[in-house]
């Protein structure tokens, strides 16, 4: 799953978006899985199980296969066969758990042959399947044949903020032409973390419309215990990511805000990063 996490870990909201590993652990707890399959099975054995008629075995085999593929133990010559069979399982499965792990498995391959299923999964009825499909597409190479209209549609629907965030970050990761417009529109979102994602993305475009939200981010406290609020670690990560993007974009107009952070922010990591960014902006 390390490949699946790559886009989120490097995204502007690495401290906010839900890591795939946590999602998987949560799914396992919910469905009461306490024992994994034996490790003696290879990818062909697991795919044969997924193609079996035993309903309960299919999603567990899909989970095991997602771990197997993430370890890069599949011979290259077997890739077309693996992808073809996983695609068939996705299309035929009525169980969202199975479809979810199939999408995770396909996403770990970063192979253009997986695009038809990943694109189709953007319209899956299950939100977790859609989430993992968007993350997988975010990790694909730039120029991949992604159905961008489907990704953009996720920003227009009444969906959970996490799904909207990864849709926005996937557009940004590929430098899609619509990302500036879409991110600007999300600055007015009632969802705090979605506004923060949009503002962080817009640092690259040096959009003045994002400044007030960026100031809001930099004024966040680390000790807020209110339900639904970002915790201290999330606030720290968000601030550091914003500072890194200001540094990368060389947005000199942000020097005043960065200097204020360097002067007043009590967090050592954030304060140190602000000093580093300030030197770059003033040179």
N, C-alpha and C positions, 0 to 999 in steps of 0.2 A: 504493500500500500504506500510505500515511500514515494513512488512516482505520482500516485494520486494526490498526495499532499503537497506536491511541489508548487503548484500554482497558488494554493492558499497560503503557504508559508512565505512566498515572495510577494504576496499581494499587499495592497495598502491596508488591509484589515486582517493581517495575520493574527492579531490578538483578539479578534472578534469572531470571525467566521468559524464555524464548527469544523474541527478536523475530521477527516474521514474515519480515522481510527476510533475516535470517540463514538461516532455514529454506529460503527460496526459493533463495538462493545455493548452499546445500548441495545442494539437489536438482539444480540445474543442473550443478554439478561432478560429482556422482555419475553422472549420465546423459550426461556428455560433451558438453554443449551449448556450442559455442564461437562460434556465429554466429546472430544473431537475424534474424527476418524483416524484410523491408524495411518502412519506415515509411509507405509510400504506401497501405496498406490501411486501410479504415474498419471500424467495428464490424460492419456487415452482411457485409462480405467475410470477416472472421474467423469469424463465426458460421456462414457458409456452409461454410467449411473444416472447422469442428467437426462439421458435419452430414454431411460427406463420408464415404466409406467408407475413406479412406486413413488407416490406424491411426496411423502415425507423425506425421502432420500435426495430428491432433486435439489432442493435449496441448500442442504448441508453439503452436498457434493459441489455445488456452485461456489459455496463459501471456501471450501478446501481448495478448489481450483483457482480462485482469486488469489489465495496465498501462494499457491504453487507458481502461477504465472508471474507474480511480483518478484519472485526470486530468480527470474531469468533462466529457468532450467529447460525451456522449450527449444528443441532444435529448430533452426530457421526453416528447414524444409517442411516442418510440420505446421508452420504458422497458418497457411491457407486452410488446411483441414481443421485446425482448432477454431479459427474464426468462423468458418462456414457452419460448423456444428453448434458453436455458441449462439450464432445468429438464429439458427433454427430453434434452439431452446428458448431464446427470448421471444420469438414470434409465437410460439405454441404455449408458453407458460401463462397460466391464470393466477399464479401465486406471485405477488409483488416481491417477496423475499428472494425468490429465485431470479426474477428479472433484475433485482437490485444487484445481486452478486455477479450476475452475468455482465452487467454494465461495468462493475468494478474490474472484473477480469479483463474485459475487452479494453477498458481504459488504460490498464497497466501496460498494454502492448505498444501503445503509441504507433499504431500501424494504420495506414490509410484505408485498408480493407475493412476496418471496424466502423468507418464513418456512416454507412447506411443505418446500422443499428443505433449508434449514438445519436444520430440526427432524429431517428424515429422516437427514441426515448425522451426527447425534449417535449413530446406530447403524451407521455405516459400518464395514466390516471393517478399514479402514486407519486407524491411530492418528493420522497427520498430518492426514487429512481431518477426523476428529473434533475434533482440536485447533483447526483453523481455523474449524470450524463453531461451536465454543463461543466463540471470540474474536469472531466475527461477531455472535453473539447477544448477547454482552456489550456490544457497541456499539449495539445497537438501542435505540430509545426505550423508556423505562419504560412498562409497560402493554401491551407487545407480546405477542402470543399465542404465547409460548414454551412448549414442552412441558417443564415444569420437572421432571416425574418422570424424564425422560430425562437431564437435567442432573444431578439428584441421584444417579441410578444410577451415574454416572461416579465418584462418591466411594466407592462401595461395591465396586467391582470391583478386581481385581488389575492395575491399570494403572500406567503410568509416572507419577512424581510431577508432571511438568510438566502433564500432562493433568488430574490431580486439582487442581492449583493453579488453572488457568484456570477449571475448573468452579466451584470455591469462590469465586473472584473475580467470576465472572459472577453468581452468586447474590447476592454482596455489592453489586455495581454496580447491581442492580435492587432492592435492599432486600427480597429475598424473605423471607417469614416464617420459613423453615426455616434461614436462614443462621446464626443464633446457635447453634442446636442442632448443626448440621453442623460448624461451626467448632470448637465446644467438643469434639466427638468427635475431631477431628483433632489436638488438643493431645497426644494419646497416640500419635501416629503415629511409626513408626520412621524415617520420612523427615524429615530435618532441615528441609529447605526447606518442606515441607508444614506442619510444626509452626509455622514462622515465619510462613507465610501466615495460618494460623488465628489465631495470637496477634495479628497486626497487624489483622486484620479485627475481632477481639473488643475492640480498643481503643474502637471506637465504642460498644460496649455496656457499657464499664467493668466487664468481667468479671474478678473477682479470680483466677479460675482461670488466667488468662493471664499473671499477673504473673511467675511463675517463668520462663516462656519469654521474656518481654520482658527480664527481667534477663539471661538467657542471651544474647540478641541484643546487648544493650548491652555485654556483656563480650567479644564477639568481637574477635579480634585482626586486624590488617590484613596481617600478614606470614606467614600460614600457607601453606606451599607443598605441603601434603599433597594427594594426588590426590583429586578429588571435593569438596574443601573450597571454600568461597567465596573468591574473590580479594579483594584490597584494595578495588577499585572497587565490587564487589558488596556488601561489608560496609558501606562508606560509604553507599551508596545505601539499603540496608536500614535502617540506623540513622536516617538523615535522614527516611525515610518514616515510621518509627515515631514519631519526634519530632513530625512534622507532624500525625499523627493524634491524638497526645496533646494537641497545641495545639488542634486543631479540636474535639475532644470536651470540652475543658476538664476533663480528669480530674485534679482537684487532688491526689488520692491519689498520683499519680505524681511529685509535686514532688521527693520525696527521691531517686528514681532519676535524674530529670533533673538535679538538682543534682550528683549524683555524676559523671554524664557530663560536665557542664560543668567539673568540677574536675579530672578525671583523664584524659579522652579526649584523645589526642594529635593527632587529626585536626582540622584547622582548620575545615573545613566543618561537621563534626558538633558541634564545640565551640561554634561561633558559633550554630548552630541551637539548641543546648541553652540557651544564654544567652537567646535570644529567647523560647523557650517558657517558661522559668522566670519571666521578667517577666510573661508573660500569666497564668500559674498563680497568681502571688502577688498580682496586682492584684484 
